[in-house]
């Protein structure tokens, strides 16, 4: 079994959380951007 450091686990968790938030917020950001561009 591979030994994984705490920092690796934390950065992986932060990355996964960031991906989830990006998927959640991207449609709203696109909507706002389109509203301001037009």
Secondary structure, DSSP 4 states (H G I P E B T S, - for coil): -----HHHHHHHHHHHHHHHHHHHHHHHHHHHHHHHH-
